[in-house]
Amino acid sequence: MQKQKTIFLLSLLVAIFWNSTHLINVYKIAAIGALFEFLWLPMLILLFTMPVISFVLWRKVKFNFRSLLFYAHLISIVTVAQMMLSK
C-alpha cells in the first residue's frame, strides 16, 4: 500500500509540475526559475516512466480499479497526452 501511495503522489507531483509551467511564467521570479531549471530533467524522465511503472504495478494487483495505481496511471497518461498535444 505504501508503494501505491508513493507512485500516486509522484504522478500528482509530475502533473502539477508540468501543468504549472503552462499556467505561470516560471522565469518571472528568479528562485522559481532556478528551481524549474533544476527539476525539469528529473520530471521529464518521470513523465515518461511513470505510466510504465504504474501499469506494471497495476497489473500485479490484477487490474484492480480501486487501486491507487489505476488513478496514478490515468493521471500519468493524461499528463503525457497533454504535454504532447500542447504547444
PyMOL Python script that loads the backbone (N, CA, C, O; Angstrom):
from pymol import cmd

cmd.read_pdbstr("""\
ATOM      1  N   MET A   1       0.819  -1.198   0.000  1.00  0.00           N
ATOM      2  CA  MET A   1       0.000   0.000   0.000  1.00  0.00           C
ATOM      3  C   MET A   1       0.864   1.264   0.000  1.00  0.00           C
ATOM      4  O   MET A   1       0.502   2.263  -0.621  1.00  0.00           O
ATOM      5  N   GLN A   2       1.990   1.221   0.687  1.00  0.00           N
ATOM      6  CA  GLN A   2       2.867   2.385   0.725  1.00  0.00           C
ATOM      7  C   GLN A   2       3.446   2.684  -0.659  1.00  0.00           C
ATOM      8  O   GLN A   2       3.608   3.847  -1.030  1.00  0.00           O
ATOM      9  N   LYS A   3       3.757   1.631  -1.420  1.00  0.00           N
ATOM     10  CA  LYS A   3       4.280   1.806  -2.767  1.00  0.00           C
ATOM     11  C   LYS A   3       3.232   2.452  -3.666  1.00  0.00           C
ATOM     12  O   LYS A   3       3.564   3.290  -4.504  1.00  0.00           O
ATOM     13  N   GLN A   4       1.975   2.069  -3.498  1.00  0.00           N
ATOM     14  CA  GLN A   4       0.896   2.647  -4.293  1.00  0.00           C
ATOM     15  C   GLN A   4       0.736   4.135  -4.002  1.00  0.00           C
ATOM     16  O   GLN A   4       0.540   4.935  -4.917  1.00  0.00           O
ATOM     17  N   LYS A   5       0.818   4.501  -2.733  1.00  0.00           N
ATOM     18  CA  LYS A   5       0.699   5.907  -2.356  1.00  0.00           C
ATOM     19  C   LYS A   5       1.860   6.718  -2.923  1.00  0.00           C
ATOM     20  O   LYS A   5       1.673   7.844  -3.382  1.00  0.00           O
ATOM     21  N   THR A   6       3.051   6.141  -2.888  1.00  0.00           N
ATOM     22  CA  THR A   6       4.227   6.840  -3.413  1.00  0.00           C
ATOM     23  C   THR A   6       4.100   7.068  -4.909  1.00  0.00           C
ATOM     24  O   THR A   6       4.377   8.165  -5.394  1.00  0.00           O
ATOM     25  N   ILE A   7       3.686   6.046  -5.644  1.00  0.00           N
ATOM     26  CA  ILE A   7       3.517   6.172  -7.092  1.00  0.00           C
ATOM     27  C   ILE A   7       2.424   7.192  -7.406  1.00  0.00           C
ATOM     28  O   ILE A   7       2.572   8.002  -8.320  1.00  0.00           O
ATOM     29  N   PHE A   8       1.342   7.152  -6.657  1.00  0.00           N
ATOM     30  CA  PHE A   8       0.252   8.095  -6.867  1.00  0.00           C
ATOM     31  C   PHE A   8       0.706   9.528  -6.608  1.00  0.00           C
ATOM     32  O   PHE A   8       0.413  10.423  -7.400  1.00  0.00           O
ATOM     33  N   LEU A   9       1.417   9.752  -5.506  1.00  0.00           N
ATOM     34  CA  LEU A   9       1.885  11.097  -5.183  1.00  0.00           C
ATOM     35  C   LEU A   9       2.922  11.595  -6.192  1.00  0.00           C
ATOM     36  O   LEU A   9       2.934  12.780  -6.526  1.00  0.00           O
ATOM     37  N   LEU A  10       3.784  10.714  -6.675  1.00  0.00           N
ATOM     38  CA  LEU A  10       4.740  11.110  -7.711  1.00  0.00           C
ATOM     39  C   LEU A  10       4.019  11.497  -9.005  1.00  0.00           C
ATOM     40  O   LEU A  10       4.405  12.456  -9.672  1.00  0.00           O
ATOM     41  N   SER A  11       2.991  10.759  -9.348  1.00  0.00           N
ATOM     42  CA  SER A  11       2.208  11.096 -10.550  1.00  0.00           C
ATOM     43  C   SER A  11       1.542  12.461 -10.402  1.00  0.00           C
ATOM     44  O   SER A  11       1.521  13.256 -11.342  1.00  0.00           O
ATOM     45  N   LEU A  12       1.001  12.723  -9.223  1.00  0.00           N
ATOM     46  CA  LEU A  12       0.402  14.031  -8.975  1.00  0.00           C
ATOM     47  C   LEU A  12       1.441  15.140  -9.033  1.00  0.00           C
ATOM     48  O   LEU A  12       1.188  16.203  -9.600  1.00  0.00           O
ATOM     49  N   LEU A  13       2.600  14.896  -8.454  1.00  0.00           N
ATOM     50  CA  LEU A  13       3.666  15.890  -8.447  1.00  0.00           C
ATOM     51  C   LEU A  13       4.121  16.222  -9.866  1.00  0.00           C
ATOM     52  O   LEU A  13       4.313  17.392 -10.201  1.00  0.00           O
ATOM     53  N   VAL A  14       4.292  15.214 -10.686  1.00  0.00           N
ATOM     54  CA  VAL A  14       4.703  15.432 -12.077  1.00  0.00           C
ATOM     55  C   VAL A  14       3.624  16.191 -12.841  1.00  0.00           C
ATOM     56  O   VAL A  14       3.933  17.099 -13.612  1.00  0.00           O
ATOM     57  N   ALA A  15       2.370  15.828 -12.635  1.00  0.00           N
ATOM     58  CA  ALA A  15       1.273  16.510 -13.320  1.00  0.00           C
ATOM     59  C   ALA A  15       1.188  17.977 -12.891  1.00  0.00           C
ATOM     60  O   ALA A  15       1.003  18.860 -13.728  1.00  0.00           O
ATOM     61  N   ILE A  16       1.322  18.231 -11.612  1.00  0.00           N
ATOM     62  CA  ILE A  16       1.281  19.610 -11.121  1.00  0.00           C
ATOM     63  C   ILE A  16       2.463  20.401 -11.662  1.00  0.00           C
ATOM     64  O   ILE A  16       2.308  21.556 -12.057  1.00  0.00           O
ATOM     65  N   PHE A  17       3.639  19.791 -11.684  1.00  0.00           N
ATOM     66  CA  PHE A  17       4.828  20.482 -12.183  1.00  0.00           C
ATOM     67  C   PHE A  17       4.653  20.904 -13.632  1.00  0.00           C
ATOM     68  O   PHE A  17       4.876  22.067 -13.969  1.00  0.00           O
ATOM     69  N   TRP A  18       4.256  19.973 -14.497  1.00  0.00           N
ATOM     70  CA  TRP A  18       4.147  20.305 -15.916  1.00  0.00           C
ATOM     71  C   TRP A  18       2.974  21.218 -16.213  1.00  0.00           C
ATOM     72  O   TRP A  18       3.066  22.073 -17.095  1.00  0.00           O
ATOM     73  N   ASN A  19       1.868  21.054 -15.492  1.00  0.00           N
ATOM     74  CA  ASN A  19       0.720  21.941 -15.722  1.00  0.00           C
ATOM     75  C   ASN A  19       0.996  23.348 -15.214  1.00  0.00           C
ATOM     76  O   ASN A  19       0.528  24.321 -15.805  1.00  0.00           O
ATOM     77  N   SER A  20       1.741  23.465 -14.137  1.00  0.00           N
ATOM     78  CA  SER A  20       2.049  24.798 -13.612  1.00  0.00           C
ATOM     79  C   SER A  20       2.964  25.570 -14.551  1.00  0.00           C
ATOM     80  O   SER A  20       2.905  26.799 -14.593  1.00  0.00           O
ATOM     81  N   THR A  21       3.807  24.875 -15.305  1.00  0.00           N
ATOM     82  CA  THR A  21       4.681  25.583 -16.232  1.00  0.00           C
ATOM     83  C   THR A  21       3.904  26.203 -17.391  1.00  0.00           C
ATOM     84  O   THR A  21       4.374  27.148 -18.024  1.00  0.00           O
ATOM     85  N   HIS A  22       2.720  25.672 -17.666  1.00  0.00           N
ATOM     86  CA  HIS A  22       1.884  26.258 -18.715  1.00  0.00           C
ATOM     87  C   HIS A  22       1.036  27.406 -18.186  1.00  0.00           C
ATOM     88  O   HIS A  22       0.594  28.263 -18.951  1.00  0.00           O
ATOM     89  N   LEU A  23       0.811  27.422 -16.879  1.00  0.00           N
ATOM     90  CA  LEU A  23      -0.071  28.431 -16.309  1.00  0.00           C
ATOM     91  C   LEU A  23       0.660  29.672 -15.814  1.00  0.00           C
ATOM     92  O   LEU A  23       0.113  30.773 -15.862  1.00  0.00           O
ATOM     93  N   ILE A  24       1.896  29.503 -15.336  1.00  0.00           N
ATOM     94  CA  ILE A  24       2.625  30.640 -14.780  1.00  0.00           C
ATOM     95  C   ILE A  24       3.936  30.822 -15.522  1.00  0.00           C
ATOM     96  O   ILE A  24       4.470  29.882 -16.110  1.00  0.00           O
ATOM     97  N   ASN A  25       4.438  32.026 -15.485  1.00  0.00           N
ATOM     98  CA  ASN A  25       5.744  32.319 -16.061  1.00  0.00           C
ATOM     99  C   ASN A  25       6.796  31.980 -15.009  1.00  0.00           C
ATOM    100  O   ASN A  25       6.976  32.724 -14.045  1.00  0.00           O
ATOM    101  N   VAL A  26       7.487  30.863 -15.193  1.00  0.00           N
ATOM    102  CA  VAL A  26       8.429  30.406 -14.175  1.00  0.00           C
ATOM    103  C   VAL A  26       9.671  31.276 -14.096  1.00  0.00           C
ATOM    104  O   VAL A  26      10.398  31.224 -13.104  1.00  0.00           O
ATOM    105  N   TYR A  27       9.924  32.068 -15.113  1.00  0.00           N
ATOM    106  CA  TYR A  27      11.125  32.899 -15.113  1.00  0.00           C
ATOM    107  C   TYR A  27      10.861  34.306 -14.583  1.00  0.00           C
ATOM    108  O   TYR A  27      11.780  35.123 -14.529  1.00  0.00           O
ATOM    109  N   LYS A  28       9.641  34.598 -14.198  1.00  0.00           N
ATOM    110  CA  LYS A  28       9.328  35.912 -13.647  1.00  0.00           C
ATOM    111  C   LYS A  28      10.021  36.114 -12.300  1.00  0.00           C
ATOM    112  O   LYS A  28      10.526  37.199 -12.011  1.00  0.00           O
ATOM    113  N   ILE A  29      10.040  35.074 -11.489  1.00  0.00           N
ATOM    114  CA  ILE A  29      10.727  35.108 -10.196  1.00  0.00           C
ATOM    115  C   ILE A  29      11.955  34.218 -10.323  1.00  0.00           C
ATOM    116  O   ILE A  29      11.848  33.055 -10.712  1.00  0.00           O
ATOM    117  N   ALA A  30      13.102  34.755 -10.000  1.00  0.00           N
ATOM    118  CA  ALA A  30      14.375  34.055 -10.230  1.00  0.00           C
ATOM    119  C   ALA A  30      14.466  32.729  -9.470  1.00  0.00           C
ATOM    120  O   ALA A  30      14.990  31.751 -10.003  1.00  0.00           O
ATOM    121  N   ALA A  31      13.968  32.686  -8.251  1.00  0.00           N
ATOM    122  CA  ALA A  31      14.062  31.456  -7.454  1.00  0.00           C
ATOM    123  C   ALA A  31      13.216  30.339  -8.068  1.00  0.00           C
ATOM    124  O   ALA A  31      13.638  29.183  -8.095  1.00  0.00           O
ATOM    125  N   ILE A  32      12.040  30.681  -8.554  1.00  0.00           N
ATOM    126  CA  ILE A  32      11.177  29.681  -9.184  1.00  0.00           C
ATOM    127  C   ILE A  32      11.793  29.210 -10.495  1.00  0.00           C
ATOM    128  O   ILE A  32      11.734  28.025 -10.823  1.00  0.00           O
ATOM    129  N   GLY A  33      12.383  30.137 -11.243  1.00  0.00           N
ATOM    130  CA  GLY A  33      13.062  29.769 -12.486  1.00  0.00           C
ATOM    131  C   GLY A  33      14.235  28.841 -12.239  1.00  0.00           C
ATOM    132  O   GLY A  33      14.452  27.892 -12.993  1.00  0.00           O
ATOM    133  N   ALA A  34      14.994  29.111 -11.182  1.00  0.00           N
ATOM    134  CA  ALA A  34      16.124  28.246 -10.844  1.00  0.00           C
ATOM    135  C   ALA A  34      15.642  26.861 -10.418  1.00  0.00           C
ATOM    136  O   ALA A  34      16.236  25.849 -10.791  1.00  0.00           O
ATOM    137  N   LEU A  35      14.574  26.823  -9.643  1.00  0.00           N
ATOM    138  CA  LEU A  35      14.011  25.533  -9.225  1.00  0.00           C
ATOM    139  C   LEU A  35      13.503  24.749 -10.433  1.00  0.00           C
ATOM    140  O   LEU A  35      13.696  23.536 -10.517  1.00  0.00           O
ATOM    141  N   PHE A  36      12.856  25.443 -11.362  1.00  0.00           N
ATOM    142  CA  PHE A  36      12.386  24.785 -12.579  1.00  0.00           C
ATOM    143  C   PHE A  36      13.556  24.226 -13.383  1.00  0.00           C
ATOM    144  O   PHE A  36      13.504  23.085 -13.843  1.00  0.00           O
ATOM    145  N   GLU A  37      14.594  25.010 -13.553  1.00  0.00           N
ATOM    146  CA  GLU A  37      15.765  24.552 -14.309  1.00  0.00           C
ATOM    147  C   GLU A  37      16.442  23.358 -13.638  1.00  0.00           C
ATOM    148  O   GLU A  37      17.002  22.495 -14.314  1.00  0.00           O
ATOM    149  N   PHE A  38      16.389  23.314 -12.329  1.00  0.00           N
ATOM    150  CA  PHE A  38      16.992  22.206 -11.595  1.00  0.00           C
ATOM    151  C   PHE A  38      16.163  20.929 -11.705  1.00  0.00           C
ATOM    152  O   PHE A  38      16.714  19.828 -11.713  1.00  0.00           O
ATOM    153  N   LEU A  39      14.840  21.074 -11.789  1.00  0.00           N
ATOM    154  CA  LEU A  39      13.950  19.908 -11.740  1.00  0.00           C
ATOM    155  C   LEU A  39      13.421  19.433 -13.086  1.00  0.00           C
ATOM    156  O   LEU A  39      12.772  18.388 -13.132  1.00  0.00           O
ATOM    157  N   TRP A  40      13.662  20.142 -14.180  1.00  0.00           N
ATOM    158  CA  TRP A  40      12.999  19.768 -15.423  1.00  0.00           C
ATOM    159  C   TRP A  40      13.432  18.399 -15.946  1.00  0.00           C
ATOM    160  O   TRP A  40      12.597  17.659 -16.465  1.00  0.00           O
ATOM    161  N   LEU A  41      14.713  18.040 -15.826  1.00  0.00           N
ATOM    162  CA  LEU A  41      15.154  16.745 -16.350  1.00  0.00           C
ATOM    163  C   LEU A  41      14.611  15.572 -15.527  1.00  0.00           C
ATOM    164  O   LEU A  41      14.107  14.615 -16.115  1.00  0.00           O
ATOM    165  N   PRO A  42      14.692  15.606 -14.175  1.00  0.00           N
ATOM    166  CA  PRO A  42      14.064  14.503 -13.434  1.00  0.00           C
ATOM    167  C   PRO A  42      12.559  14.394 -13.684  1.00  0.00           C
ATOM    168  O   PRO A  42      12.020  13.289 -13.747  1.00  0.00           O
ATOM    169  N   MET A  43      11.885  15.527 -13.827  1.00  0.00           N
ATOM    170  CA  MET A  43      10.445  15.495 -14.087  1.00  0.00           C
ATOM    171  C   MET A  43      10.146  14.975 -15.489  1.00  0.00           C
ATOM    172  O   MET A  43       9.138  14.299 -15.694  1.00  0.00           O
ATOM    173  N   LEU A  44      10.999  15.277 -16.442  1.00  0.00           N
ATOM    174  CA  LEU A  44      10.815  14.758 -17.795  1.00  0.00           C
ATOM    175  C   LEU A  44      10.987  13.238 -17.818  1.00  0.00           C
ATOM    176  O   LEU A  44      10.231  12.530 -18.482  1.00  0.00           O
ATOM    177  N   ILE A  45      11.977  12.754 -17.097  1.00  0.00           N
ATOM    178  CA  ILE A  45      12.182  11.301 -17.000  1.00  0.00           C
ATOM    179  C   ILE A  45      10.984  10.647 -16.324  1.00  0.00           C
ATOM    180  O   ILE A  45      10.491   9.618 -16.786  1.00  0.00           O
ATOM    181  N   LEU A  46      10.513  11.245 -15.227  1.00  0.00           N
ATOM    182  CA  LEU A  46       9.350  10.696 -14.532  1.00  0.00           C
ATOM    183  C   LEU A  46       8.088  10.771 -15.394  1.00  0.00           C
ATOM    184  O   LEU A  46       7.226   9.896 -15.314  1.00  0.00           O
ATOM    185  N   LEU A  47       7.983  11.814 -16.215  1.00  0.00           N
ATOM    186  CA  LEU A  47       6.808  11.975 -17.063  1.00  0.00           C
ATOM    187  C   LEU A  47       6.621  10.774 -17.985  1.00  0.00           C
ATOM    188  O   LEU A  47       5.493  10.339 -18.219  1.00  0.00           O
ATOM    189  N   PHE A  48       7.714  10.240 -18.503  1.00  0.00           N
ATOM    190  CA  PHE A  48       7.597   9.127 -19.441  1.00  0.00           C
ATOM    191  C   PHE A  48       7.778   7.756 -18.799  1.00  0.00           C
ATOM    192  O   PHE A  48       7.447   6.749 -19.425  1.00  0.00           O
ATOM    193  N   THR A  49       8.289   7.684 -17.576  1.00  0.00           N
ATOM    194  CA  THR A  49       8.432   6.379 -16.921  1.00  0.00           C
ATOM    195  C   THR A  49       7.278   6.057 -15.973  1.00  0.00           C
ATOM    196  O   THR A  49       7.009   4.884 -15.714  1.00  0.00           O
ATOM    197  N   MET A  50       6.595   7.072 -15.452  1.00  0.00           N
ATOM    198  CA  MET A  50       5.504   6.806 -14.514  1.00  0.00           C
ATOM    199  C   MET A  50       4.358   6.001 -15.126  1.00  0.00           C
ATOM    200  O   MET A  50       3.830   5.123 -14.443  1.00  0.00           O
ATOM    201  N   PRO A  51       3.941   6.246 -16.373  1.00  0.00           N
ATOM    202  CA  PRO A  51       2.881   5.389 -16.914  1.00  0.00           C
ATOM    203  C   PRO A  51       3.288   3.920 -17.005  1.00  0.00           C
ATOM    204  O   PRO A  51       2.469   3.031 -16.771  1.00  0.00           O
ATOM    205  N   VAL A  52       4.529   3.669 -17.339  1.00  0.00           N
ATOM    206  CA  VAL A  52       5.008   2.286 -17.444  1.00  0.00           C
ATOM    207  C   VAL A  52       5.069   1.640 -16.068  1.00  0.00           C
ATOM    208  O   VAL A  52       4.605   0.516 -15.879  1.00  0.00           O
ATOM    209  N   ILE A  53       5.639   2.351 -15.119  1.00  0.00           N
ATOM    210  CA  ILE A  53       5.765   1.812 -13.760  1.00  0.00           C
ATOM    211  C   ILE A  53       4.388   1.567 -13.156  1.00  0.00           C
ATOM    212  O   ILE A  53       4.143   0.512 -12.570  1.00  0.00           O
ATOM    213  N   SER A  54       3.490   2.536 -13.296  1.00  0.00           N
ATOM    214  CA  SER A  54       2.163   2.362 -12.703  1.00  0.00           C
ATOM    215  C   SER A  54       1.389   1.240 -13.383  1.00  0.00           C
ATOM    216  O   SER A  54       0.631   0.529 -12.724  1.00  0.00           O
ATOM    217  N   PHE A  55       1.568   1.071 -14.695  1.00  0.00           N
ATOM    218  CA  PHE A  55       0.871  -0.020 -15.381  1.00  0.00           C
ATOM    219  C   PHE A  55       1.399  -1.379 -14.932  1.00  0.00           C
ATOM    220  O   PHE A  55       0.614  -2.298 -14.695  1.00  0.00           O
ATOM    221  N   VAL A  56       2.700  -1.516 -14.815  1.00  0.00           N
ATOM    222  CA  VAL A  56       3.285  -2.796 -14.392  1.00  0.00           C
ATOM    223  C   VAL A  56       2.829  -3.140 -12.985  1.00  0.00           C
ATOM    224  O   VAL A  56       2.467  -4.285 -12.717  1.00  0.00           O
ATOM    225  N   LEU A  57       2.841  -2.174 -12.089  1.00  0.00           N
ATOM    226  CA  LEU A  57       2.401  -2.449 -10.718  1.00  0.00           C
ATOM    227  C   LEU A  57       0.894  -2.675 -10.651  1.00  0.00           C
ATOM    228  O   LEU A  57       0.422  -3.472  -9.841  1.00  0.00           O
ATOM    229  N   TRP A  58       0.139  -1.978 -11.497  1.00  0.00           N
ATOM    230  CA  TRP A  58      -1.310  -2.181 -11.537  1.00  0.00           C
ATOM    231  C   TRP A  58      -1.638  -3.576 -12.042  1.00  0.00           C
ATOM    232  O   TRP A  58      -2.596  -4.196 -11.582  1.00  0.00           O
ATOM    233  N   ARG A  59      -0.844  -4.075 -12.990  1.00  0.00           N
ATOM    234  CA  ARG A  59      -1.033  -5.430 -13.491  1.00  0.00           C
ATOM    235  C   ARG A  59      -0.775  -6.445 -12.379  1.00  0.00           C
ATOM    236  O   ARG A  59      -1.438  -7.481 -12.319  1.00  0.00           O
ATOM    237  N   LYS A  60       0.182  -6.155 -11.502  1.00  0.00           N
ATOM    238  CA  LYS A  60       0.491  -7.078 -10.407  1.00  0.00           C
ATOM    239  C   LYS A  60      -0.646  -7.182  -9.397  1.00  0.00           C
ATOM    240  O   LYS A  60      -0.785  -8.203  -8.723  1.00  0.00           O
ATOM    241  N   VAL A  61      -1.465  -6.125  -9.288  1.00  0.00           N
ATOM    242  CA  VAL A  61      -2.623  -6.205  -8.395  1.00  0.00           C
ATOM    243  C   VAL A  61      -3.880  -6.614  -9.168  1.00  0.00           C
ATOM    244  O   VAL A  61      -5.004  -6.379  -8.725  1.00  0.00           O
ATOM    245  N   LYS A  62      -3.663  -7.225 -10.321  1.00  0.00           N
ATOM    246  CA  LYS A  62      -4.719  -7.825 -11.146  1.00  0.00           C
ATOM    247  C   LYS A  62      -5.744  -6.802 -11.634  1.00  0.00           C
ATOM    248  O   LYS A  62      -6.948  -7.057 -11.620  1.00  0.00           O
ATOM    249  N   PHE A  63      -5.250  -5.647 -12.063  1.00  0.00           N
ATOM    250  CA  PHE A  63      -6.074  -4.595 -12.657  1.00  0.00           C
ATOM    251  C   PHE A  63      -7.258  -4.202 -11.774  1.00  0.00           C
ATOM    252  O   PHE A  63      -8.388  -4.072 -12.246  1.00  0.00           O
ATOM    253  N   ASN A  64      -6.980  -4.020 -10.505  1.00  0.00           N
ATOM    254  CA  ASN A  64      -7.999  -3.604  -9.551  1.00  0.00           C
ATOM    255  C   ASN A  64      -8.281  -2.113  -9.745  1.00  0.00           C
ATOM    256  O   ASN A  64      -7.380  -1.285  -9.605  1.00  0.00           O
ATOM    257  N   PHE A  65      -9.535  -1.773 -10.067  1.00  0.00           N
ATOM    258  CA  PHE A  65      -9.902  -0.388 -10.316  1.00  0.00           C
ATOM    259  C   PHE A  65      -9.973   0.441  -9.037  1.00  0.00           C
ATOM    260  O   PHE A  65     -10.021   1.669  -9.108  1.00  0.00           O
ATOM    261  N   ARG A  66      -9.981  -0.191  -7.894  1.00  0.00           N
ATOM    262  CA  ARG A  66      -9.980   0.532  -6.625  1.00  0.00           C
ATOM    263  C   ARG A  66      -8.567   0.853  -6.153  1.00  0.00           C
ATOM    264  O   ARG A  66      -8.381   1.525  -5.138  1.00  0.00           O
ATOM    265  N   SER A  67      -7.601   0.383  -6.874  1.00  0.00           N
ATOM    266  CA  SER A  67      -6.209   0.615  -6.517  1.00  0.00           C
ATOM    267  C   SER A  67      -5.792   2.039  -6.863  1.00  0.00           C
ATOM    268  O   SER A  67      -6.276   2.615  -7.837  1.00  0.00           O
ATOM    269  N   LEU A  68      -4.895   2.602  -6.064  1.00  0.00           N
ATOM    270  CA  LEU A  68      -4.346   3.922  -6.374  1.00  0.00           C
ATOM    271  C   LEU A  68      -3.494   3.884  -7.637  1.00  0.00           C
ATOM    272  O   LEU A  68      -3.282   4.913  -8.278  1.00  0.00           O
ATOM    273  N   LEU A  69      -3.014   2.714  -7.988  1.00  0.00           N
ATOM    274  CA  LEU A  69      -2.183   2.588  -9.184  1.00  0.00           C
ATOM    275  C   LEU A  69      -2.986   2.869 -10.460  1.00  0.00           C
ATOM    276  O   LEU A  69      -2.449   3.396 -11.433  1.00  0.00           O
ATOM    277  N   PHE A  70      -4.259   2.518 -10.447  1.00  0.00           N
ATOM    278  CA  PHE A  70      -5.121   2.821 -11.589  1.00  0.00           C
ATOM    279  C   PHE A  70      -5.221   4.328 -11.791  1.00  0.00           C
ATOM    280  O   PHE A  70      -5.105   4.822 -12.913  1.00  0.00           O
ATOM    281  N   TYR A  71      -5.437   5.052 -10.701  1.00  0.00           N
ATOM    282  CA  TYR A  71      -5.560   6.504 -10.783  1.00  0.00           C
ATOM    283  C   TYR A  71      -4.213   7.161 -11.107  1.00  0.00           C
ATOM    284  O   TYR A  71      -4.167   8.169 -11.812  1.00  0.00           O
ATOM    285  N   ALA A  72      -3.140   6.601 -10.603  1.00  0.00           N
ATOM    286  CA  ALA A  72      -1.807   7.108 -10.948  1.00  0.00           C
ATOM    287  C   ALA A  72      -1.549   6.919 -12.443  1.00  0.00           C
ATOM    288  O   ALA A  72      -0.985   7.796 -13.097  1.00  0.00           O
ATOM    289  N   HIS A  73      -1.959   5.789 -12.970  1.00  0.00           N
ATOM    290  CA  HIS A  73      -1.795   5.522 -14.399  1.00  0.00           C
ATOM    291  C   HIS A  73      -2.629   6.504 -15.239  1.00  0.00           C
ATOM    292  O   HIS A  73      -2.147   7.022 -16.246  1.00  0.00           O
ATOM    293  N   LEU A  74      -3.861   6.753 -14.829  1.00  0.00           N
ATOM    294  CA  LEU A  74      -4.699   7.704 -15.550  1.00  0.00           C
ATOM    295  C   LEU A  74      -4.101   9.109 -15.528  1.00  0.00           C
ATOM    296  O   LEU A  74      -4.062   9.791 -16.553  1.00  0.00           O
ATOM    297  N   ILE A  75      -3.641   9.531 -14.371  1.00  0.00           N
ATOM    298  CA  ILE A  75      -3.030  10.859 -14.257  1.00  0.00           C
ATOM    299  C   ILE A  75      -1.803  10.947 -15.146  1.00  0.00           C
ATOM    300  O   ILE A  75      -1.596  11.957 -15.819  1.00  0.00           O
ATOM    301  N   SER A  76      -0.993   9.905 -15.157  1.00  0.00           N
ATOM    302  CA  SER A  76       0.223   9.907 -15.963  1.00  0.00           C
ATOM    303  C   SER A  76      -0.089   9.950 -17.452  1.00  0.00           C
ATOM    304  O   SER A  76       0.543  10.701 -18.195  1.00  0.00           O
ATOM    305  N   ILE A  77      -1.043   9.165 -17.887  1.00  0.00           N
ATOM    306  CA  ILE A  77      -1.405   9.135 -19.306  1.00  0.00           C
ATOM    307  C   ILE A  77      -1.982  10.476 -19.746  1.00  0.00           C
ATOM    308  O   ILE A  77      -1.649  10.968 -20.823  1.00  0.00           O
ATOM    309  N   VAL A  78      -2.835  11.064 -18.932  1.00  0.00           N
ATOM    310  CA  VAL A  78      -3.421  12.360 -19.272  1.00  0.00           C
ATOM    311  C   VAL A  78      -2.335  13.431 -19.327  1.00  0.00           C
ATOM    312  O   VAL A  78      -2.366  14.292 -20.206  1.00  0.00           O
ATOM    313  N   THR A  79      -1.384  13.392 -18.411  1.00  0.00           N
ATOM    314  CA  THR A  79      -0.305  14.380 -18.403  1.00  0.00           C
ATOM    315  C   THR A  79       0.581  14.232 -19.640  1.00  0.00           C
ATOM    316  O   THR A  79       0.953  15.230 -20.258  1.00  0.00           O
ATOM    317  N   VAL A  80       0.917  13.006 -20.002  1.00  0.00           N
ATOM    318  CA  VAL A  80       1.733  12.787 -21.203  1.00  0.00           C
ATOM    319  C   VAL A  80       0.980  13.262 -22.449  1.00  0.00           C
ATOM    320  O   VAL A  80       1.555  13.928 -23.310  1.00  0.00           O
ATOM    321  N   ALA A  81      -0.298  12.920 -22.539  1.00  0.00           N
ATOM    322  CA  ALA A  81      -1.093  13.352 -23.700  1.00  0.00           C
ATOM    323  C   ALA A  81      -1.202  14.869 -23.758  1.00  0.00           C
ATOM    324  O   ALA A  81      -1.118  15.466 -24.831  1.00  0.00           O
ATOM    325  N   GLN A  82      -1.388  15.479 -22.609  1.00  0.00           N
ATOM    326  CA  GLN A  82      -1.485  16.927 -22.561  1.00  0.00           C
ATOM    327  C   GLN A  82      -0.173  17.583 -22.984  1.00  0.00           C
ATOM    328  O   GLN A  82      -0.187  18.595 -23.684  1.00  0.00           O
ATOM    329  N   MET A  83       0.931  17.034 -22.578  1.00  0.00           N
ATOM    330  CA  MET A  83       2.234  17.592 -22.947  1.00  0.00           C
ATOM    331  C   MET A  83       2.490  17.434 -24.442  1.00  0.00           C
ATOM    332  O   MET A  83       3.058  18.327 -25.072  1.00  0.00           O
ATOM    333  N   MET A  84       2.083  16.324 -25.003  1.00  0.00           N
ATOM    334  CA  MET A  84       2.323  16.088 -26.427  1.00  0.00           C
ATOM    335  C   MET A  84       1.369  16.900 -27.316  1.00  0.00           C
ATOM    336  O   MET A  84       1.723  17.248 -28.442  1.00  0.00           O
ATOM    337  N   LEU A  85       0.185  17.197 -26.823  1.00  0.00           N
ATOM    338  CA  LEU A  85      -0.798  17.914 -27.638  1.00  0.00           C
ATOM    339  C   LEU A  85      -0.759  19.422 -27.438  1.00  0.00           C
ATOM    340  O   LEU A  85      -1.369  20.161 -28.211  1.00  0.00           O
ATOM    341  N   SER A  86      -0.054  19.890 -26.416  1.00  0.00           N
ATOM    342  CA  SER A  86       0.008  21.335 -26.191  1.00  0.00           C
ATOM    343  C   SER A  86       1.083  21.966 -27.048  1.00  0.00           C
ATOM    344  O   SER A  86       1.913  21.271 -27.635  1.00  0.00           O
ATOM    345  N   LYS A  87       1.065  23.273 -27.116  1.00  0.00           N
ATOM    346  CA  LYS A  87       2.044  23.981 -27.953  1.00  0.00           C
ATOM    347  C   LYS A  87       3.447  23.774 -27.476  1.00  0.00           C
ATOM    348  O   LYS A  87       4.386  24.302 -28.072  1.00  0.00           O
TER     349      LYS A  87
END
""", "prot")
cmd.dss("prot")
cmd.show_as("cartoon", "prot")
cmd.util.cbc("prot")
cmd.orient("prot")
